[in-house]
Amino acid sequence: MRLTPLPGDQWDDDVDAALAGMLPKRRRNPEGAGNALATLVRHPDLTKAFMPFNVHLLFGSTLSDRIREVAILRVAELSESPYELEHHTGMGQAAGMTLEEIEDARRGAALEPVEQLVLDAVGELHRHHAILDETWALLAEQLTDRQVMDLVFTVGAYSTLSMAFNTFGIEPDRELQPEYER
């Protein structure tokens, strides 16, 4: 790890405030927060700024939990992010995906046409930093404008998180943490 989780003796009110919108009080500690959040709080102001956006993507998005996880799993695979792959395998299962469907999403394949469109859009965003016209038109037939916007920002945010986690060397947690609470 290039950046390790913030040691417990350095957790202060700023760190607690940075995590308040994402985690309940009982999880705002080095063990309860998990490796990713415990590392991000090395910069409490950045974490405090980013967390509301991430909370929206996880809990306020117009995308279904399943579509969100399909997109994130593909981003994690394309970004070669061990942390995100492990973490979102658990979240994908919580959203009702089987392990086979999770593996398919990682490969960019889905049986459900809307999920395949989402995976195609993720691939285009990864390669071109834009959804191409044909895919956009097909998505517009299946998703609302807000859903497409949430999809683009989900892909962007999880690409950024994957980039950060890979760069910092954040390791997957030994045990999957309980799901974030709203």
N, C-alpha and C positions, 0 to 999 in steps of 0.2 A: 504494500500500500504506500503510495506517495503521500497521501494525506490520511491519517488515521482518525477514527472517531475522537471527538473532543473528550479529553479525560474528565471524569466525573467531578474532580475538584475545581474544574473551570466552568462548570455549569452555573450560570447566574440568572438574574432576572431578565436580562436581554435574551438569553437563550430560551428561557421559559416563554417569554412573549413571542418569540419567533415561531415557536411550535404550537402556540395556543389555539390557532385556528384549525390545526390538523389533528392534533392528538389530545386525548383527555389527560388531565393532570397526572393520573397514575402512570401514564406511559411517557411523560416528559422527563426522561432520565436516560443515561447512556444505554442501558440494557433494553428498556422498553421502546426506545425510538428506533432501534435497528441501525445497522452500519451506515446506510445512506443518509438518513436525517441526522444522525449523530456526527457525521462528517460535515454535512452542509452547515450545521450550526457553528462551525468555526468562523463563519461570516454571518452573524445574526441578522444584520440589516438586509443582506441579500436574501437570506432565507425568509425573513419576514415579508419581503416584497414579492417573492416568488410563490410562497405557499398559497395565498388566496387564488391565484391563477390555477395552480395545480389542484386545489380543492374543487374549483369549478369544473375542471376537466374530469375529475373522478366522481363528483357527486351532484353537480349542477348541469352537466352537459345535456343537450337535447338528444344525444346518441344513447341508444340502449347500452346497458352494461356489456352485453355480448359484442355488439359492434365495436364499442370502444376497445375491448380486449383483443378482438381480432386485429384491429389497426395497431395497437401497441405491440402485440406479439410480433407482427411483421416488421415494425420499426426496430424492435430489439434484435431480431435476427439479422436484418440488413446492417445494423450498427455493430453487430457482434458484441452485444452487451450481456455478459453472464449474469450480472445482477438483475437487470430488467427481465431477462428470459426466465430466471428462476422465480422472481417475485410475481411476474404476471402469468406464469403457468398456474400458480395458485389462485390468482384473481380470475383467470379464465375459467378454471374449474368452478369457482364460486359463482360465476356468471352462467353456469350450466354447460360449459364446453367439456367434451370428452378429451382424453389425452390424444386420441387420434385427430380430432378436430383442431386441437392446439398445434400438433405437429404439422397439419395441413396449412394452417394459418401462417406458421413460421416459414413454410416453403412457398407461400403465396398462392395457395389453392383452397377453394371452398366449394362445396356442393350447392350452397344457397346462393342464388344469383346476386342478391344485394351484397352479401359478404364478399363475393368475388369482385364486384365493382369497387368495394372499399379497398380490397387488397391491391387491385390494379391502380387505384388512386394513390395508395401509399407508395407503390413502386415508382410511379411517375413523379411524385413529390420528392422522393429520394434521388432519382436520377436527374430530373429537370428543374426541381424546385418550383414546380407548377403542376396542376392537373391539366392535361391536354384536352382540347376542345371536345373530342368524341367522348371521352370518359366523363367530362363535365356534363355534357348533354344527357348521358345515361344516368348519372347520379341525380341530376335535377328532376328526372322522372320518378325517382324513388325516394329522395330525401328532400326535406325542406331547405331553404336557404340557410337557416340557422344550423341545421344538422351538418350541412356541408362546411359551414364556417367552423363549427366545433371539430369536425374531422380534420381540417387543415391545421388548426391550432393544436389539436392533440398530437398529430404527427410531428409538428414543429417542436412542441414542448418535450416530447419523449425522445426526439432526436437530440435535443439539447441535453437532456438528462443523461442519455446514453453516452454522449460525448464527454460530459463531465465525469460520470462514474468510471468510464474506461480510462480517462486521463488521470483521475485521482487514484485509481486502483482500488475502488471500493469493492470489497468481496461480498458475495452473497451471504446472507445471514445463515447461521448454523441451523436455525429452525425458522420456518416461515412465521412471521409475526402475525398476530390476529389482525383481521381487516381493520383499516382505519375507520374511526368512528366519525359520524357526521356531527 
